[in-house]
Amino acid sequence: MFARIVSMRLRPNSAAEFTQTIEKKILPILRNQKGFRHEITFIAPGGMEAVGISLWDTKEQADVYNSASYPEVLRELTKLVEETPRVQTYDVANSTAHKIAARTAATA
C-alpha cells in the first residue's frame, strides 16, 4: 500500500468551503481512480492549515492519479489555498484500518 500526503496552507476563513470542496468535488475524483483506497483530511485548529492523506494499492496507481487527475484537484483548490500544496509520498508500513502488519527491513 502507498500513501500520498498533501499539506497546504488555507486562505483565511476558507476551512468550511475547503471541507465542502473535498466532499463534493475532490472525493468523487479520487473514487474514480484505479487503486484508490481511502482519504482522510485534517484541518488544524484555527483553520489555516490542512493535510490530506490518500491511500493507494500501489505507487504506480498513485503516480497515474498524480499525472492524470491531480491537476484537476489543484484547480478546484486554487481559490482556497495560499500556495501550491506540498506532496510527499510513502510506502505504508502499518495500518490498523487496512490490517497491514509492519514489514521487516528485508521485505521493505
Order of alpha helices (4+ residues) and beta strands (2+ residues): beta-alpha-alpha-beta-beta-alpha-alpha-beta
